[in-house]
Amino acid sequence: MKIVILGTAYPLRGGIAHFNALLATHLAKHHSVETITFKRQYPSFLFPGKTQDEGGDLAGVRPAPQLMDSINPFNWISVAWKVKRLKPDLLVFKYWLPFFGPCFGTIARLVKKGSSVKVLYVCDNIIPHERRPGDVVFTKYAFKPADFFIVQSDAVERDLNEHFPGAAYRKVPHPVYENFGAKIDKAEARRQLGITEPKVILYFGYVRAYKGLLVLIEAMKHLEDVVLLAVGEYYDDEAKYRQKVKDLNLESRVRFVSDYVPNDEVAKYFCASDVVVLPYLSATQSGIIQIAYNFDKPVIATDVGGLGEVVVDQKTGFIVAHNSVDALVRAVRQYYDENKEPEFSENVRLEKKKYSWENFVAVIDELVAKS
């Protein structure tokens, strides 16, 4: 089968690019795969980060042709004709933001016209938790030419059924991210980071208001012997987070790494930590859990979206009430007081076997075969 993946991909950066790279790698074991990415993913005035580029090599991954322009309809026509000449059997779009609906929907329509190509959307979100005008309209436009969908959590499944009843889909868990290198001994990882304290928790990923880092910082006030690594680029006002730490006199126990972390440096932050904490106020799912699981790290997460479907409460971590300082404090204290790391880490090693790329690819093959 000839497959074309369209969307964010290396040399662009971020979790969607990593997902598409791994998906292409595993699909290519059985199929012919091409990936096409953006030459302009977002207009600069809409992009809250510092850069959209990876800024380094991605081991084993060939840069995808940068052809798409997310806001130029004439470009969508041009890209569609280039894709059409490849004569694909399947187009795959990773969908997380309705902003891309017009681009994806137009390309899909034009490629399908007069051909037997099928269209698959792998959905991180249907309607995002940060709502914007036009979300439903753009998503409906994108999904109209779709033949089938993959959703990765109960929350996204509910949204799909609500807005697109009768859609053909399968629910498949988000596979583990396995592209960040080998595990590092905890002591060595801490030596590399200059950490000498015995208790270290990790917040990792882009910082947005809905991800609840301010709540976790507030909780740190009550976790006197714990160090927090707050690692990730800010898509929110960084100053208010640093001011919060200063106001609570936590400068010595909250360590900021306020940049995007290159792939070859991710391992040391996860391996240096005892547990990963996701204090989200809202969510559908999170790829951060799948990075944590890759390094056999337990997770403390809040009871939002699909987080509780992946973090098994009392087994691979704790699920706690969202927007609750007390709940986070209790969970972190219990984790250390009861020495949960050995037990939970072993459970993670067993649990993550279900999150395989082989299973994900098999579901895609099944959907296409039945169509």
C-alpha positions in Angstrom: 0.0 0.0 0.0 1.2 3.5 -0.8 0.7 5.9 2.1 1.2 9.7 2.3 1.3 11.3 5.7 0.6 15.1 5.6 1.3 17.3 8.6 3.9 18.4 11.1 7.1 16.4 10.6 10.8 16.8 11.0 12.5 19.2 10.4 9.7 20.9 12.3 9.6 20.0 16.0 7.2 18.9 18.8 5.1 16.0 19.8 3.1 15.8 16.5 6.3 15.7 14.5 7.7 13.0 16.7 4.5 11.0 16.4 4.4 11.3 12.6 8.1 10.2 12.4 7.5 7.1 14.4 4.3 6.3 12.5 6.1 6.6 9.2 8.9 4.4 10.4 6.6 1.6 11.6 4.3 1.9 8.6 7.3 1.6 6.3 8.0 -1.9 7.6 5.1 -3.1 5.5 4.2 -0.2 3.1 5.6 2.5 0.9 5.4 5.7 2.9 6.0 9.4 2.0 5.7 12.3 4.5 5.0 15.9 3.5 5.2 18.7 6.0 4.8 22.5 6.2 6.9 25.2 4.9 4.7 27.5 6.9 2.9 25.8 9.7 1.7 28.9 11.5 2.0 32.6 10.6 4.6 34.1 13.0 2.1 36.3 14.7 0.0 33.3 15.7 2.9 31.2 17.0 3.6 31.7 20.7 6.9 29.8 20.8 10.4 30.8 19.9 10.9 28.7 16.8 9.0 26.0 14.8 12.2 24.2 13.8 13.7 21.2 15.5 17.2 22.8 15.4 19.2 19.7 15.2 19.4 16.2 13.7 16.8 13.6 14.4 18.5 10.2 14.5 17.3 7.9 11.8 14.7 10.3 10.4 15.0 11.9 7.0 13.7 15.5 6.8 10.3 15.6 5.1 9.7 17.8 2.0 8.4 21.2 3.3 5.7 21.9 0.8 2.5 22.9 2.6 1.4 26.4 3.6 -1.3 26.3 6.2 -2.9 29.6 5.1 -2.5 29.8 1.3 -5.4 28.1 -0.6 -3.4 28.2 -3.9 -0.7 26.2 -2.2 -3.2 23.6 -1.1 -4.2 23.1 -4.7 -0.5 22.7 -5.7 0.2 20.3 -2.9 -2.9 18.2 -3.7 -1.7 17.8 -7.3 1.7 16.8 -6.2 0.2 14.2 -3.8 -2.1 13.0 -6.5 0.9 12.3 -8.8 2.2 9.9 -6.1 -0.9 7.8 -6.6 -1.4 7.0 -2.9 -3.9 4.4 -1.5 -4.1 6.2 1.8 -3.8 9.7 3.1 -3.1 10.1 6.8 -3.6 13.4 8.7 -2.8 13.9 12.4 -5.5 16.2 13.7 -5.2 18.3 16.8 -6.2 21.8 15.9 -9.1 23.1 13.8 -6.9 25.9 12.4 -5.6 23.2 10.0 -9.1 22.1 8.9 -9.3 24.2 5.7 -5.9 23.1 4.6 -6.3 19.4 5.3 -9.9 19.3 4.1 -9.1 21.0 0.8 -6.1 18.8 0.0 -8.1 15.7 1.0 -11.0 16.6 -1.3 -8.8 17.4 -4.3 -6.7 14.2 -4.0 -9.8 12.0 -3.6 -11.5 13.5 -6.7 -11.4 10.9 -9.4 -9.4 8.4 -7.4 -9.9 5.6 -4.9 -7.7 7.0 -2.2 -8.9 6.7 1.4 -8.5 9.4 4.0 -7.6 8.6 7.7 -7.6 11.2 10.5 -5.6 10.3 13.7 -7.3 12.5 16.2 -5.6 14.0 19.3 -8.6 16.3 19.6 -11.9 16.8 17.8 -12.8 20.1 19.4 -9.8 21.4 21.5 -10.2 22.3 25.1 -8.9 25.8 24.3 -12.0 26.8 22.3 -11.9 29.3 19.5 -14.5 30.7 17.0 -14.8 28.5 14.0 -13.6 25.3 15.7 -16.6 23.2 14.8 -17.0 24.6 11.3 -13.3 24.0 10.4 -13.4 20.5 11.9 -16.5 19.6 9.9 -14.9 20.8 6.8 -11.7 18.8 7.4 -13.6 15.6 8.3 -16.2 15.7 5.5 -13.9 13.8 3.0 -12.6 11.3 5.7 -13.2 7.6 5.4 -12.3 6.7 8.9 -10.7 7.9 12.1 -8.5 6.7 14.9 -9.2 8.2 18.4 -6.9 7.7 21.3 -9.0 8.4 24.4 -12.6 8.1 25.6 -12.9 11.9 25.7 -12.0 12.2 22.0 -14.3 9.2 21.2 -17.2 11.0 22.8 -16.5 14.2 20.9 -16.3 12.3 17.6 -19.6 10.5 18.3 -21.3 13.8 19.3 -20.2 15.9 16.4 -19.9 13.1 13.7 -22.4 10.3 14.6 -21.9 7.2 12.5 -18.3 7.9 11.7 -16.2 4.8 11.1 -13.4 4.7 13.7 -11.3 2.7 16.1 -10.0 3.7 19.5 -6.4 2.8 19.9 -4.1 4.1 22.7 -1.3 6.5 21.9 1.9 4.4 21.4 4.9 4.9 23.5 7.4 7.5 22.3 10.6 5.6 21.7 12.7 8.2 19.9 14.5 9.8 22.8 17.4 7.4 23.3 18.3 4.9 25.9 17.6 5.2 29.7 20.3 6.8 31.8 21.2 5.7 35.3 19.4 8.1 37.7 22.6 9.1 39.5 24.4 9.9 36.2 21.4 11.9 34.9 21.4 13.9 38.1 25.1 14.5 37.9 24.7 15.8 34.4 22.0 18.2 35.6 23.8 19.2 38.8 21.2 17.8 41.1 22.2 16.6 44.6 18.8 16.6 46.3 17.3 13.1 46.9 13.7 13.8 45.8 13.0 15.1 42.3 9.7 15.5 40.5 9.3 16.5 36.8 6.9 18.7 34.9 7.7 18.5 31.2 6.3 20.0 28.1 5.0 23.2 26.7 3.7 25.5 29.4 0.1 26.7 28.8 -2.4 27.9 31.4 -4.6 24.8 31.1 -1.6 22.5 32.0 -1.7 23.7 35.6 1.9 24.4 36.4 0.9 27.2 38.7 -1.1 24.7 40.8 1.9 22.5 41.0 4.1 25.4 42.0 1.6 26.3 44.8 1.8 22.6 46.0 5.6 22.9 46.2 5.1 25.3 49.1 4.0 22.2 51.1 6.6 19.8 49.8 9.6 21.1 51.7 12.1 18.4 50.8 11.2 18.0 47.1 12.8 19.6 44.0 10.7 20.4 40.9 12.2 20.4 37.5 9.9 22.6 35.4 11.0 21.9 31.9 9.5 23.3 28.7 9.0 26.3 26.5 6.4 28.9 27.5 3.3 29.4 25.5 2.1 31.5 28.4 3.5 34.5 30.3 6.7 33.0 31.8 7.1 36.0 34.1 4.1 35.0 36.2 5.4 31.5 36.9 8.8 32.9 38.0 7.1 35.5 40.1 5.0 32.9 41.8 8.1 30.9 42.7 9.7 34.1 44.0 6.6 35.0 46.0 6.6 31.6 47.7 10.4 31.7 48.3 10.9 28.5 46.2 13.8 29.6 44.1 16.1 26.9 45.5 13.5 24.1 44.9 11.9 25.0 41.6 14.3 24.8 38.7 13.2 26.2 35.4 14.4 25.1 32.0 12.3 27.4 29.9 13.3 26.2 26.4 12.3 23.5 24.0 14.4 20.4 24.9 16.2 18.8 21.9 15.6 15.0 21.5 19.0 14.0 22.6 18.6 15.8 25.9 15.1 14.6 26.9 16.3 11.3 28.5 18.3 13.0 31.3 15.4 15.0 32.6 13.1 12.0 32.8 15.8 9.7 34.1 16.8 12.2 36.8 13.3 12.3 38.2 11.5 10.0 40.6 8.0 10.7 39.1 6.5 12.8 36.4 3.6 15.1 37.4 0.9 16.3 35.1 -1.2 18.9 37.0 -3.5 19.6 34.0 -6.7 21.6 34.5 -8.2 20.2 31.3 -7.0 17.8 28.6 -8.0 15.1 26.2 -4.8 13.1 26.4 -1.0 13.7 26.8 2.0 12.4 24.9 4.1 13.2 28.0 2.8 10.1 29.7 4.0 8.0 26.8 7.5 9.6 27.1 7.5 8.9 30.8 6.5 5.3 30.2 9.3 4.9 27.7 11.7 5.6 30.5 9.7 3.4 33.0 8.7 6.5 35.0 5.5 6.5 37.1 3.1 9.5 36.6 0.9 11.6 38.9 -1.8 13.1 36.8 -5.1 14.8 37.3 -8.6 13.4 36.6 -9.2 15.1 33.2 -9.7 13.8 29.7 -8.1 10.5 29.0 -5.2 10.8 31.5 -6.8 8.2 33.8 -7.1 5.7 30.9 -3.3 5.5 30.7 -2.2 6.2 34.2 -3.6 3.3 36.2 -4.4 4.7 39.7 -2.4 3.1 42.5 -0.6 0.9 39.9 1.5 3.0 37.5 0.9 6.3 39.4 -1.8 8.3 41.0 -4.9 10.0 39.6 -5.9 13.1 41.6 -8.5 15.8 41.6 -7.7 18.6 39.2 -7.0 22.2 40.3 -6.3 20.9 43.8 -3.1 21.8 45.6 -4.0 19.5 48.5 -4.6 16.5 46.2 -1.2 17.0 44.5 0.5 17.4 47.9 -1.0 14.2 49.2 -0.1 12.2 46.2 3.5 13.3 46.1 3.9 12.7 49.8 2.3 9.3 49.6 4.6 8.4 46.7 7.7 9.1 48.8 6.4 8.0 52.2 5.4 4.6 50.8 8.4 4.3 48.5 6.2 3.6 45.5 8.8 4.1 42.8 10.1 0.5 42.6 6.6 -1.0 42.5 5.1 1.6 40.2 8.1 1.5 37.8 7.8 -2.3 37.4 4.1 -1.9 36.7 4.9 0.7 34.1 7.3 -1.8 32.4 4.4 -4.3 32.2 1.6 -1.8 31.3 3.4 -0.1 28.5 3.5 -3.3 26.4 0.0 -2.6 25.3 1.1 0.7 23.8 2.9 -0.7 20.8 3.3 0.8 17.4 2.8 -2.7 15.9 -0.8 -2.6 17.3 -1.4 0.9 16.0 -0.2 0.0 12.5 -2.3 -3.2 12.6 -5.5 -1.2 13.3 -4.7 1.1 10.3 -4.3 -2.0 8.0 -7.6 -3.4 9.4 -9.5 -0.2 8.7 -8.2 0.0 5.1 -8.9 -3.7 4.5 -12.5 -3.3 5.6 -13.2 -0.2 3.5 
